[in-house]
Amino acid sequence: MKFLKKVSWKPLREEVGLKTVLDAFLGGFVYATLIFFPVFVILVELMVVYMYKRYTYVVLIIVALMFHQMLIHYFAKRALYLKKEDLKADIRPMFVMSETLINVIYLIGGLLFIFVFMPQLWV
C-alpha cells in the first residue's frame, strides 16, 4: 500500500537538480545498452533465421527490453547515490513506478505488434 501513494520526482529534482537526474539516466542508458546490445542482435538474428518461431522470439525481445529498462533504472539509481551519498529523497518508489509504467508500455506495444502488425505483414 505504500507504493500506491502519489509519487513525485520533485523532491529528487530539488535535492540534486534536473541535470544530475538526466545525467544519471543517460549514463544508465549507455551502460545498459552496451550490455544488452549483443543480446538484441542475437535475438534478431535468430528470429531472421528461424522465421517459423517468430512469435517466440518477439516475446523474448519484449522480455529483453523489459530487463534493459530495469538495468537502466538500476544504473541510474547507482549513479545518483554515487553523485550524492546522503540522498534524503526516497527514490525507490519513484523508480518502481517508472519501471512499472515503462514495462506496461513495452508489454502493450509488444502485444500490439504480435497480434496486429505481424499478421498484417504476412498477408
Secondary structure, DSSP 4 states (H G I P E B T S, - for coil): -GGGSPP-SHHHHHHH-HHHHHHHHHHHHHHHHHHHHHHHHHHHHHHHH-GGGHHHHHHHHHHHHHHHHHHHHHHHHHHHHHH-SS--S--HHHHHHHHHHHHHHHHHHHHHIIIIIHHHHT-
